[in-house]
Amino acid sequence: MPPLDPARPITRDDIEAKLRQLRRSGEAGAEAARGAGLAGSLVGGLVLVVGAYLLGRRRGRKRRSVIEIRRV
């Protein structure tokens, strides 16, 4: 894209070129963020599953009854 001259009017080609440039830079940023988002969601899911397992295990221990059987 040629440098803008204050005396020259802005044309449709100038606007289209700038929009293409912005779109390319936005797509590159989105690709980088996609990888980080995927890794974050995997770690978050793993933490959620492990937390549910540990809480369920703890609750099971609290509710467990002790049964004593005696023969007479």
trRosetta pair geometry for C-beta under 8 A, 3 or more apart (Angstrom, degrees):
i j d omega theta_ij theta_ji phi_ij phi_ji
1 14 6.9 96 -155 -136 111 66
1 17 4.4 146 -91 137 113 141
1 18 6.8 78 -113 -65 164 68
1 21 7.1 -61 -16 -41 137 140
4 8 7.1 -147 -165 66 62 107
4 10 7.3 -9 -132 -92 119 89
4 14 7.4 78 -95 -149 99 140
5 8 4.1 68 68 7 104 109
10 14 5.0 -114 -162 72 77 145
10 15 6.7 81 158 -49 110 91
11 14 4.9 110 55 0 69 99
11 15 7.4 -134 102 0 44 87
12 15 5.7 -56 -153 37 37 111
12 16 6.2 36 151 -18 69 107
13 16 5.7 -54 -143 39 32 111
13 17 6.2 34 158 -21 65 107
14 17 5.9 -56 -148 35 27 110
14 18 6.5 23 155 -16 62 108
15 18 5.9 -58 -150 37 30 109
15 19 6.3 29 154 -18 65 108
16 19 5.7 -56 -146 38 31 111
16 20 6.4 33 155 -20 65 104
17 20 5.8 -53 -149 35 31 111
17 21 6.5 32 152 -20 63 106
18 21 5.6 -53 -149 35 33 114
18 22 6.4 32 153 -17 66 105
19 22 5.7 -53 -146 38 33 111
19 23 6.3 36 154 -22 65 106
20 23 5.7 -54 -146 35 31 113
20 24 6.5 32 156 -20 64 104
21 24 6.0 -54 -151 33 29 110
21 25 6.7 22 155 -12 63 107
22 25 6.0 -60 -148 40 32 106
22 26 6.2 31 154 -19 67 110
23 26 5.7 -58 -146 39 30 112
23 27 6.3 31 156 -21 65 106
24 27 5.9 -54 -147 34 29 110
24 28 6.6 30 155 -20 63 105
25 28 5.8 -51 -150 33 33 113
25 29 6.7 32 153 -16 64 106
26 29 5.8 -57 -151 38 33 110
26 30 6.3 34 152 -21 67 107
27 30 5.5 -53 -145 35 33 113
27 31 6.5 37 155 -22 65 102
28 31 5.9 -51 -151 31 31 112
28 32 6.8 28 152 -15 62 105
29 32 5.8 -56 -151 37 34 110
29 33 6.3 28 154 -15 68 109
30 33 5.8 -58 -144 41 32 108
30 34 6.2 44 154 -34 65 102
31 34 5.7 -45 -148 21 30 117
31 35 7.4 29 156 -15 58 98
32 35 6.5 -56 -164 29 34 107
32 36 7.0 23 148 -8 65 109
33 36 5.7 -60 -151 43 41 109
33 37 5.9 43 152 -24 73 108
34 37 5.7 -56 -145 37 28 112
34 38 6.4 30 156 -21 64 106
35 38 5.8 -54 -148 34 29 111
35 39 6.5 26 156 -14 63 107
36 39 5.9 -56 -148 39 32 109
36 40 6.2 32 154 -19 66 109
37 40 5.7 -56 -144 38 30 112
37 41 6.3 28 158 -18 66 106
38 41 6.0 -55 -146 36 28 107
38 42 6.5 29 155 -18 63 106
39 42 5.8 -55 -150 35 31 111
39 43 6.4 27 155 -14 65 107
40 43 5.9 -57 -147 39 31 108
40 44 6.1 31 155 -19 66 110
41 44 5.6 -53 -142 40 32 114
41 45 6.2 36 157 -21 65 105
42 45 5.8 -54 -148 35 29 111
42 46 6.4 28 155 -18 63 107
43 46 5.7 -55 -149 36 31 112
43 47 6.4 32 154 -19 65 106
44 47 5.8 -54 -147 36 31 111
44 48 6.3 33 153 -21 64 107
45 48 5.6 -55 -149 35 31 114
45 49 6.4 29 156 -17 66 105
46 49 5.9 -54 -147 36 31 108
46 50 6.3 25 157 -13 66 109
47 50 6.0 -57 -144 42 29 108
47 51 6.0 31 157 -21 65 111
48 51 5.8 -57 -144 38 26 112
48 52 6.4 26 158 -18 63 107
49 52 5.9 -55 -148 36 29 110
49 53 6.4 31 153 -20 63 106
50 53 5.6 -54 -150 35 32 114
50 54 6.4 27 156 -16 66 107
51 54 5.9 -57 -145 39 30 107
51 55 6.2 25 159 -15 66 109
52 55 5.9 -56 -142 41 29 108
52 56 6.1 28 158 -18 64 110
53 56 6.0 -61 -149 39 25 109
53 57 6.3 26 155 -21 63 109
54 57 5.6 -54 -146 35 31 114
54 58 6.4 31 155 -20 64 105
55 58 5.7 -53 -148 35 32 111
55 59 6.4 31 155 -18 65 106
56 59 5.7 -54 -145 38 32 110
56 60 6.3 36 154 -22 64 106
57 60 5.7 -54 -151 34 30 114
57 61 6.7 30 152 -19 63 103
58 61 5.8 -55 -154 33 33 110
58 62 6.6 30 151 -19 66 106
59 62 5.7 -54 -148 35 35 111
59 63 6.3 16 160 -6 68 112
60 63 6.2 -66 -141 45 28 99
60 64 6.4 48 156 -50 63 99
61 64 5.8 -37 -148 1 31 120
